[in-house]
Amino acid sequence: MLSTVNPVKIEVDGQLFVVDASRPLLSELLAAGIDLPHLCHDERLKPIGACRLCVVELEGVDRPRSACEIAPAEGLRIRTKTTRLEALRRTNLSLLARNYPPQVLDQEPNHPFHRLLTRYQIQPPSTVSGDVYCDESHPLLRIAMDRCIHCFRCVQICRDLQGADVWQVWARGPETRVVARSHQSLLEAGCVSCGACSDTCPTGAIADRNEQVAEAWTDSTCVYCGVGCQLKVGTRDRRVVSIRPAAGAVNHGHLCVKGRYGFAFNHSPERITKPLIRDAEGWREVGWDVVLDELTARLKSIMDRSSTANRSVPLGMLGSSRATNEENYYIQKFARVVLRNHHVDCCARVCHQPTAAAMKTMLGTGAATNGFDDIELARTLVIAGCNPAENHPIVGARIRQAVRRGARLIVIDPRRTELAEIADLHLAVQMGGNIPLLNAMAFAIVEEGLEDQKFIAQRVDEFETWRQSLSSFAPERVASYCGVEAEQIREAARLYASEKPAMCLHGLGITEHLQGTEGVMALVNLALLTGNLGMPGAGINPLRGQNNVQGAAHMGCEPKTLPGGQSLDLARSTFESAWGVSLSSESGLDLLQMVDAAQRRELAGIWSVGYDIFLTLANADQVARSLQELELVVVQDLFMNETAKGFAHLFLPAASVFEKDGTFMNSDRRIQRIRAALEPLGEARPDTWIIAKVAQRLGFGEHFAHNSAEAIWDEIRQVWPAGAGLSYDRLTLDAPPWPCPTSDHPGTRVLHSERFAHGTRTNFRVIPWVPSPETTMGEFPFRLSTGRHLYQFNAGTMTQRTRLVQLQSEDCLEISQGDAARLGISDGERVHVVSRHGRIELPVRLSTRVRHGELFTSFHDPALFVNRVTSPVRDRMVNAPEYKLTAVRIERIGKAGSSSRQA
């Protein structure tokens, strides 16, 4: 057997086995291929021995015992197939089936309970109890509790894996029922639609609606957030029909609603599956040769003009956080080798480039210091500017479980999120107040003598200079600026400094500000001050938004960085030697600089792969003016996105995540495989195929001649020393986190244990507070922040084309009940939201999550186009837009459509 962490020898039916004494005997027997009946057992759950089907006989013990409740011991001798055991199993199965509807056995024969009834030739009686829980309202889950056999797996998994406590046991004895909390509907009871109960149910009492039985299963990785959940893709008749969780290192056999149910986009009738060229009459379908010849001709024209001017080609390449590492590597290589420039970027620019810059500057590596497994090791968790329960639900569930086991929780967020409800402290920071709040925490720690003096003396410089810079950030002095009471700030500081290890997870509520990079630096300052770095259960850990946002930037889709996160200045000669070309000496443009250059007519074109920049960049009207100036806009995507609709000249249909091989890089530095479960739809092709074809036509084919994704990855490993040991063979469910420089290296779970990536010591950073120019004065009295919600993802490109729209399809404006009452606005009413930069229309949702004077909306619906109002303010260091603070007013809409009454 494979699991031998604590090996012991046992005898099973006369055969010797080596098993793991730390796991239940049933788990080890099943892993050994021994067919032992069971119904209440799930590897993800603590055994409860309810069904009594996995009974075995132990030598020296009179009565049979459930294997799920036995810990293997050296020399144990057991029997699994005696006449007495089989009779006992048949009796127990008959008891479980006594009130079971017999007709469903033939209708759905593949459920585990049905297979066992068939195996033991048991036919349920025709009488069925009529008093059962019923809920027909859930769009994703079908409830048929007349099939419930009281194995209680749904109750356990909802409580112990998801932490939602939706399913509960009602009454006792013969009256026992499993129902949703207080007999409500699932959604009213707090169901988050993760499907774990459906996944574990052995009878179909809880099941996915409209599910088809898959003919084949393919191991892969989720395409949504940066957690990197491992899953199995079920296919039938050349379609994806089901998704199931795999026992990956980060998700432990769990998925969120998007990962499990958000797959139908792959076969949406809106998929573009043939190349398109736009002419005076609109879009027309063409073959690949035609569109590639057209693109090549346009590129040659631009390249010839820049060659005459003896400078790099004025054309930008944009990588994709939904594309693989291999595809992003090709994108930046095309820019640097073929176009001879560093005008390459990706959406990390607008979300976590502040994180990468801050952490690389202060710690030497722009990536998470610790892995998700450290959530269970932390005594204190700080959730800063992120909402994991909705945006990274599997991590959110792990945090919730950690709190239940006794971990302390601090949430820093303007909104009262789900995790804020269970936190020891919720610091409801005023939008734009991150810097004074974090500096005030540092002030309190130093003032009260709670700093880790030993860690500072050994590893950090500039303490005294930095300490003096905090003198103007006493909590009592800055409380009004950050909107948090001084004593709350001090309590949070004491908790973070004293209850160690303390782990910080942060998100876009920290980074998407004028001082986003400095906000992350302020978090690093706190970790250095308290010694919460370089050990398990601690660290500074960004929660990446999209599935491969870490990988896209790390593969070099960033103007100052080469693959592997290596500095262009330091690694230039390595790549010139590996690629056999000289790299441009001119500085590259990041995405926002490309937008500015386009408006000045200094950029000729943009080739955007999997990135709808018009819809997703802030201050959309300015972006539109820039895109209109470009002579060439190429969109490579699954759907006709807003950038393509308004500005593209050529559309190149890309293969989806289910139609190609490659790897993603998740938030805790794991490289994870995706595998093709289907052939690409129509004439869609992988991004690497498209780029290689264009490079070949331009005379650079030898640089893009790899015959597989694995071959590309092997080239990446050759130029990225920290990833050299991560061959495809090692990319299993528990792939080692990088750095992993050799094939026998175990991977690096915790960064900076003994030294930082750039040296043995680092510095504290002085961070002054610079208030945003987005001020709530005069006609713009509200602060608006934008973000995501549970049932949709980013621009809605994928999720809006799935059944998730039945749970929530439209963006809403969250407003406090007091503000709504003052304005005379009712729940569901549509209003205009007006900023200095634009106007949109949104439906109102009265909310207890936001405070007086503050508003929140998501940005998933292209029809509502929230980024028409967001501001042009950018991070001072890396140009990330300030999505988290826009000054706005609300205007009610009159019956005739005109605006009336404003505030």
N, C-alpha and C positions, 0 to 999 in steps of 0.2 A: 504493500500500500504506500501511497505517496505521503500521507500525513504522519510524520514520525517526529514531531517536536518533542514528545515525551514517550519514547517507544517502550512497549511491553509486548511480550509474546502471549498469545492466547490460542486456544484450540476451539474451532468451530466445526461441528459435525465431522470431527475426525481430522480436519485439516489445520495446519499451523499458520497463523497470521501474526504479523507485526503491526500493532495498532498504536494510536496516539491516546495515551491515558488521560489527556486533558480534554478530550471530546467525548460526547455520549457514545455508548456502544453502538446504538442504532446508526449513527452517522458513519462510524467506521465500517460497519457491516455493509451498508449501502455503497460506500466508496469502494469496497472490495468486490462489488458485483453480486453480493448475496441478496436474493430477492425476498425481502422480509416485508410483509404487508404492514401498512401504517396509514393513518388518516389525520391524526392531530399533529403530526410532526412536520416542522418546517425548519430548515437549517438556520434560518435567520432568527428563530425564536427560542426562548427557553423551554425545554421539554416540560409538559404537564401531565403526560400519561393518561389522557382522557379516554381515548378510543379502545385501549387494551387489545390492539391487534398485533403489535410488535412483540408479543410475549415470547419468551424463550425459557428453556429449562437450564438451570445452573446446577452443576454437579455439587451435591451436598446440600441442596436447598429443596425443600419439599414442594413449594408452590411456585408456579410460573411467575416470572416478573417481566415488566415492560422493559425492552431493551433501551428505550429512550431515557430511562431513569437510572441506568447502570453506568458507572464509571469503570472502564476496563482496568483490570489489575493483572499483574504478572501471574501466569499459570492458570488463568481463568479457563474453565472448560464449559462450553455451552452447546445446547442442541436447539435447532431452529425448526425442524420438520417432523416432529413426532406426531403420532395419531392423536394424542391428547391435545397438543397445541393446535392442530388443525380443527379439531372439534370445538375448542374454545373460541377460535377465531370465527368459525361459522356461527356459533351462538351469539357472539358479540355483534357480528354484522347483521344478523337477523333482528336483534334488538334495535340497532341503529335504523333499520329499514322499516320498523313497524308502523310508522306514520308517513311513509315516503310515497310520493306520487309515482305509480308504476309506469305511466306512459312516457316519462322523460328518459327512461333507459334506452329505448329504441331511438328516440329523437336525438339524443346527445350521448352516444355511447363512450366518448373518449374521456369523460371526467374520471378522476381516480376512483371515486366511490362506485361509479357505475361499472368500471372495469373489475373491481373486486367482487361486486354482486354477481357479475357474469362468471367470474372465475370460480366462485363457490356455489354457483347455481342457486342463487337466492332470488326469489321473486317477491317484491313488496306486496302487501295486501292492498286491496282496492280502496279501503277507507283511509281518508286523510283528514287530519285535524284542520278545521277551518279558521281557527283563531291565530293568524300569523300577521307579522308586520308587513306592510305594503307601502311602496313608494314608487310611483310611476314617473316622477318629475325629473329625475336626473338624466341629462342628455347623453351621458357616456356610459352609465352603469345601469344594468338591468337587475332588479331585485325580485327574487322569487323565494321568499323565506319558508314556503311550504317544503322546500328541499333541505332546510337547515337540520343538521344532525348533531348540533351542539358540540362540535370539536373546538369551538372558541378561537380558531385561528384568526378570524377577522378581528375579534376583540383584541387579541394579543398584538397583532401586527399594527393595528391602528394606534394602539397605546405605546408599544415598545419600539417601533421603527419610525413611524411618522410623528407620534406624539400628539395626535389630534383628539383621541378619546371619543370618536364619533360613535363607534359600535360599542354597545354595553349589554351586559347580561341583566335581564329583568326577571325577578321572582326566583323561586327555588323549586327543587324537586320536579314533579310532573308538570308544573306550571312554568318552568324555565323557558324564557324566550330571549332571542338575540334581536335587539332593536336599535335604531338610531337614538341618540341622546334625547330623552324626554319624549320619545315617540314622534319626534319631528321628522320632516323630510331631511334627506342627507345634507343638502346644501344649507338648510336652516340650522342643522346641528353642527355646522362647522367643517363639513367635508371639503377637502382641498383637491379632490378628484385625482389623487395620485394612482389609484387603481391597485394599491397593495392588497386590499381585501379581496378584490376580484382575482388577483394573481395567486393568492394562497388558498382560496376556497376550493375544496375538493369535490363539490357536488354541483356547482353552477347556481347555488342559491344567490350568490353575488357574481355577476359576470359582465363582461364588456358587451355593450349593445352592438349589434350588427357585425360581430366578429366572425371572420371566416377561419377555418382550420388551415394552418400553413402547411405547405408541402415541403418546404426547406427552411432552415434557419442558418443565419450568417452572423458571426460575431462582429461587433462594430462598436462605435463610440457615438454618444449623443451629439447632435449638431446644434444644440442650443447654447446654454451658458458655459462658462469656463470651468465648471466643476469637473467635467470629464467623466460622466457616468458611463459605465460599460453596459452594453445591452446586446440583445439578440434580435435580428431583423427577420421576421417571418414573411415569406413570399409564397404566392400562389398565382398561377396564370399570368406570370410576368408583371405582377403588382405586389407592392408591400401591403400586407393585410393585417399585420400584428407586430407589436413591439413588446418584448419582455425584458425585465432587468436581468443582468448578469452579476455575479458576485465579484465585482471589481473592488479595487483597493479603496476607492473614494466613496462608492455608493452602497457597498455591502448588500447587493441584491435589491436595491430600491431605485425607483424612478419618480420624477415629478410628473405632473399632468402633461407638460409639453413633451418631455422625452417619451412618454408612453403613448400619448394619443395624437401628437402633432405631426403625423407622417403623411397625411393625405395630399399635402401640397405636391408631392412627387408626381401624382397623376392628375393634377388639376388641368381642366381644359384650357386654362390660361398659360400653361407652360409653352414657351417658345421653343420649338424643336427644329426649326429650319433657319439658316442664316437670312438676314434681312439687310437690304440697302434702301435708304430713303432718297427719293428724288422729288421733283416738283409736284408729283401727284400723290406722294405719300410713300408708305412702306411697301416693298415688293419682295417676295420670297425668291431666293437664288440658291444655287449650289455652293458648296464650299470652295471650289476652285474660283468661282466668280468673285465671291466676297473676299477671299484671301488675295486674289490678284488686285482687287480694288484697294484694299487696305495697304498692300505692299506699294502700289503706285503712289498713294497719298503720302506714305511714310518716306519713300524715296525723294519725293518732291521737297518735303520739309528738311530731310537730311542733306540733300544737295545744297539747299540754300544756306544751311548752317555750316556746311563744309567750306563753302565759299567765304563765309565770314570767319572761318577758322575758330569755331567755338562748338560747344556741345549742343546737341539737338534740343530745341525748345519744346519738348513734349514730355508730359508727366505720366508715370505709370502708378496706378493705385492697386495695391494688393488687397486681399480680402480676408477678414477674420472668419469667414465661412469656408474658405478654401484650405487645402492641406498645407502642411509645411513644405512639401515638395513643390506644390504649385506656386507658393509665395517665393520660394527660392528661385524658381524660373522667372517670375515677374521681375524681381530686382536684378537678376542676372541679365535679363533682356535689356533693362534700362542701362546698366553699366557697361555691358559688352557691346550691344548692338547700337543703342542710342548714344553711348559715350557720355552719359550724365549720371547724376545722383538725384534726379528729380523723381523720387519714388517714396511712397508713403502708404499708410493704411489707416483704418479707423482707430487704431491705438492712439493716434494723434489727438483725437477728440475725447478720449475717455481716460486711458491710463498712461499716456506718455508722461504726464506729470509724475506719476509713481516711478516709472522707469528712470526718469532723469534725476529725481530726488534720491532714490535709493542707490543708483549707480554713483552719484556724486559723493554720498556720505558713507556707503558701505561697499562700493565697488561692483555690485551686481544689482541690476534693476529687476529683481524677481523676488517672489515670496521667500522669506527666510525659513519657514517651517511648513510642514505638510498638514493636510486636513486631519490626519490621525492625532495630531497634537491637541485638537479640540478636547479630546477625552482626557488629556493630561493637564490641562490648564486649571488653575484654581480660580483665576479671574479671566473673564472674556470681555474685551472692549470692542463693541460693534460701532464703528465710526463712519457715518455718512453712507451706510448701505442698509438694505432691507432684505437680508438673506431669505426670510420666510417666503417672500414672493419672487425675488429675482434669482436666488440660488437655493431653491427649496430643499435640496438634499442636505446642504450645509446647514440651512436653517433648522431642519429636523434634528441634526446632530447637536447643534447648539441648545435647542430646547431640551433634549435628553440630558445633556451635560448639566444644565441648570437643575433639572429634576434630581440629579445625583448629588447636587450640592455646590456646583460651581457658582461663583459670583458673577453678575452680569451688569455691565455699564453700557447703555445705549446712548450714542450721541447722534441726534437726528432732530430736525425741526418738527417732523410728524411723529405722532404716537403710533408707531408701527406695532405689529403683532409681538415682536420680541420686546419692545419697550413696555408692553403690558406686563411682562413677567420679570422685568429687570429689577435689580436692587436699586439702580439709579437710572432715571431717564433725564439726560441733559438735553432739553429741548432748545438747542442753540438757535439763535436767530439767524436766518439766511444771511450769509456774508460774515458771520461772527466766529468762524473756526479759529482764526489766528489768535484773537484775544482769549478765547476759551482755552486753547491748548497751552498757550504761554502762561495763562493764569494757573493751570494745573501744575506746570513746571515750577512756577513761583512758590506755590503752596508746598510742594515737595521739598524744595530747598529750604524754605523758611522753617519748616517743621523738622528738618534734619533727617528726612526719610530717603535721601539719595543713597545709592550703593557706592560708597566711597572707595571700596576695594576695586570694583570694576572700573570706575573712573580713573583711578590712579594707574591701573595696569594698561588701559586701552583707549582712553579718550583725552584729547588735548583741548585747550582754549576754554576750560571750565570757568575760570574767573571772569574772562571777558564776556562770556555768554551769561553768566549769573548776573552781572551788572546790567546787561541789556534787559533783564526781566523786571527791573525795578519799577517800571511804569505799568506792570501787568498784575498788580495785586488783585485778588478776586473781588474785593470790595470796590475797587476802582473801575474794573472793566465789566462788572456784572450787567450793567445797563446796555453795554455795546453788544454783548453776546446773548443777552436775554435769559441768563441762567443765574439763579441766586448764588451769592458768594459761598454760603455754607455748602450748597450742593457741589460746587466746584471743589471745595476743600475735601468733602467726603469722597468724591471720585478720585482725587489725587492720593488720598490716604489708602484707599482700597487698591488702586493700581500699584502703588509702591510697596505695599505691605503684604498683600495676599498673592505671593508669587508661587509658581510662574504665572505671569499675566500675558495673555496673547491678544494682540490687536488685529482685527480684520477690518479693512476699510474699503470704501467704494467711491462712487462718483460724487457723492455729497461732500467729499473732501477734495477731489481733484478738479471738478468742473467749475472752477472759480478763477477770478483774477489772480489769486494767490494759491492756485491748486498745487503747484510744485512745492511751494513753501509750506502748504498745509501738511503734505506728506513729510517734509523735513521736520516739521514740528512734532509729528508722531515719532519719528526716528529719534529726535532729541529726547523725548520722554522715555523711550526704550533704553537709550544709552544712559540716561540719568539714573534709572532704576535697575540697570543690569538685566533687563528683560530681553536679552539677545544672546544667541549662541547656545541656547539650551532647549531641551524639549518642553513643549507647552507654552512657549513664549513667542517673541518675534513680531515683525511687521509683515502683514500678509494681505496683499491686495486681492479682492474678489473680482476677477476679470469678468467682463460682461458677456462677450461672445465666445463661442466654443474655441476659437483659435486666435484670439486677439493677442495672447502672449506669444504664440508661435509666429504669427504674421510679422510682428515687429522683430522678433528674435531671428527670423530668417533673413533680415536685412531690408525689409520694406520700411525704411526709415532713412532719411538722407545722410545722416552722420554715422550710421552704423552698418557694418557688414554682417553677414550671417554668423550666428553664434553670439550675437550681441557684442561683437568686437568693434572697437573704435576704428573708424575709417583711417584716421591718422596713424594709428599704431599697427594696424593689420594690413595696410595697403600692399606692401611687398609680398606678403603671403598669398594674397588672392591674385595679384598680378602673375606670380609664378604658377599658381595652380590653374588659372584660366588662360594663361598665355597671351594676355593683353595688357596694355597700359591703361590704368584708370584715370579718369578725368581729374584734373587738379582744381577745377572750379567747384565752388560750393553748390550743393543741391538745394532744391526748394522743398519745403514741407507742403502739406496739402493746403493750408491756409495761405501760404506764400504763393502757391500756384494760383489760387483764386484771385489774389491781389494782382499777380503778374498778368493773368488773363485779362483783367479789366484794363490794364495798361497796354494791352496788346503785345506783351513781351513773352507770351506763351502761345504756341501755335495749336496745341491740342492736348487732350487727356484720354488715356486708355484706362477705363475703370473696370476692374474685375470684381464682380460680386459686391458692389458698394454703391448705394443710391445716394450720391452726395447731395443732390438738390433737395431731396426730402429730409435728409438727416442733419445737414449742417445748419448751424444757427444763422439767424438773419437771412432767411431764404431769398428775399428779394434781391439782396446784394449778390448772392450766389448766382441767381438767375442772370443778372446783368453780366457777370463774368463769363458764364457759360455761353452766352449769346455771342461773345466776341471771338470764340475759338473757331478755327477753320476745320478742326477734326475732333469729334467726340466719338469714341468707340465704347460701347457698353457690352460687357460679356457677363451674362447672367442667366437665371432661369426664367425670369418674367420681364415683361415690358414695364420696367420701373419708371418712376417719375423723371429721373434724369434722361432716360431713353425717350420717353414720350415727348419731352419738351426740347431736347437739344441734340440727341445722337444722330449721327450720319450712318453708322453701321451697327448692327446688332449681331453678336456672336453667341449662339445658344450653348450654354455650358451643361455638363453633366452634373447631377446632384450627388449628395453625399452617399446615396444608396447605389450609385452607378460607377464608382471608381475606387481605387486603392490609394492608400497613403497614410499619413499620420497627422494627428493634432497634438498640441502641447497645452496641457491644462494649467490651472492656476498654481498648483503645487509642484510644478516642474516635472511632470511626467509626460513622456512621449507615448501616445496611445494610437493603436492601429484602427483604421477603418478599412473595410473590405467590400468589394463590389458584390452586392446581392442580386443585381439586375444588370442587363445591358442598358446603355444609355437610351433614353426615349427618343425616337425619331432619329434626327441627324445631330442631336446634341453630342458634344465631345468634352472630355476632360480638359481643364485649363492648360495642362502641360502639352497636350496634343496640339491645341490651337497655337500656343506660343511657339512651339517647335516648328510648326509649318510656316509661320511668318518668318522666323529666324532663318529657316532654310532658303526661303525665297529671297532674302536679303543678303545671302552669302555667308551666314554664320551658323549653318546647320551642324557643324562638327561640335559646337558648344552645347547643343541641345539634342544629342543623338542617343539619349538613354532609352533603353527598351522596356523599362518598367519604373514604377514608383520606387521600388526598392533600390534600383540602380542610382536614381537621383539621391535617395537618402544616403547611400554609401558615399557619394561625392560630398554631401554635406558633412558627413562624419570625418572626411579627410581634411576639411578646412575648419572644423570646429573641434578643437582638442577636448573641450569639456564634455562633448557628446560622442566621442570616438568609440566608446565601449557599448553604445546602444544600438546594436544590430537588430534587424527585424526579429530575429529569433528570440531576443530578450524582451520584446515588447508584448508581454503577457498581461493578464489581468492585474498583476502587481508589478508593473514595470518599475525599474529603479529610477528614482528622481536624479536628474542631472544636478551637479557635475558627476559624470561617470566616465572617466577618461580611458579605461581599459576594459577588455572583455571580461575580466574577473573582478572588476570593481563592484562593490555592492550598491553603489549609488550614494547620494548624500542627502540624508533626511533633514539635517539641520545645517544651515549655513552659518559661517562666522563663529564657529565654536572656539577656535583658538586664535584666529586672525581674520581680518577682513579681506575681501577679495583684492583690494588694492594696497594692502600693507598690514602691519601689526597694530597700527593705531589709526584713529580717525579723529575728527574735530566736531565739537558742538557748532551749530550754525546759528548766528544771530538772525532773527526773523522779525523785522518791524511789521506793524500792521498798516496796510494800505487799503482804505475802504474802496469799495467798488463805485464807479461813477453812476451805476444804476441806483439812483436814490429815489425813495418813496416820498416825494414832496409834491405839493400842489395837485395837479390833475391826475397823478399816478400814485394813489395811496397804498396799493397792495404790492406785496412781494410774491411773485410767482416762481415756483420751482417745477421742473419736469422730471419724469422718470418712468419706470416700467411698472406693470402690474402682473399678477400671477398668470393670467390666462392668455396673454399675448406676449409677443417678443419683438422688441425694437421696432422696426418700421412695418411690422406685420407682413413682411414679404412671404413668409412661410405660414405663420399661424393663422392669418386672416383667410387662408385657403384650406382650413381644416374645420372639424366640428367644434373646435375651441371657441368659435364665434358664438356658439349657442350658450356659452357660459358668460362671455363678455366680448362684445364686438366693437363698442364705441368708446372713445376717450371721453372722460367726464371732468368737469371742473369741481374739485373738492373745495368747499368753503365752510367756514364754521357756521353753526346755527345762529350765533349772535349776529354775525355780519350779514347773513342772509335775511334775518328778520329786520335788521336796520334798513336794508335796501328793498324790502318787500319782495324778495325772490323766493320762489317755492321750489321744492325738490323736483327735478326733471325739467324745469323751465330752461329754455335755451337763451343764452345771453351772448353779447359780444365782449370779448376780452381784447383790450386795446393797449398797446405799448407805444413807445416812441418810434417803433420800427415797423409796426404792422398791426393787422386786425384779424381775428379769427372768431368763429362762432362755435360754442360748446354747450352741451347740456350740463346743468348744475346737479351736483350731488351734495346734499347736506352731510357734514362729516364731523365726527368728534376727534378725528385724527389731526386736524390742522388748527392752529391757534388764530385768534383775532388778528386780522391784517395780513394773513398768509394764505396762499392758494397753492394747489397742486393739481397737475394734470399729467396723464401719460401721453405718448406721442405715436401710438401704433396705427392710427387711421389716416391714410393719405388724403382722404376726403376732407378731413378737418385741418390738416397741415399746421400743426402747432408751431413749427419753427418759423412761421411767418411773423411771429411776435418776439422770438428770442433775440437777444442783443448782439452787437458786434464786439462786445468786450471779450478779451482773450487773456489767457494766462500770461503773466509777465515774462516767463522763461521759455515756454515751449509752444505757445499759440493755441492751446486748447480753449475752445469756446466756453463762456460762462453760462452754461445751460441752467444752473441751479439758482440763478437770481435774475429776474427781470421785473422792473417796475411797471405795473399795469393799472388800469382801471376797468371797472365792469359797467357795461351799458345794457340796460334792458331793451328788448326788442319789441317795438310796437306791433299791433295787429297787422298793419300794412307792410311790416318788414323794416320800418324806420326805427332808429334807436331812440330811446327815451330814458330819462332819469339815469344819471350816472353817479359813480362813486369810485 
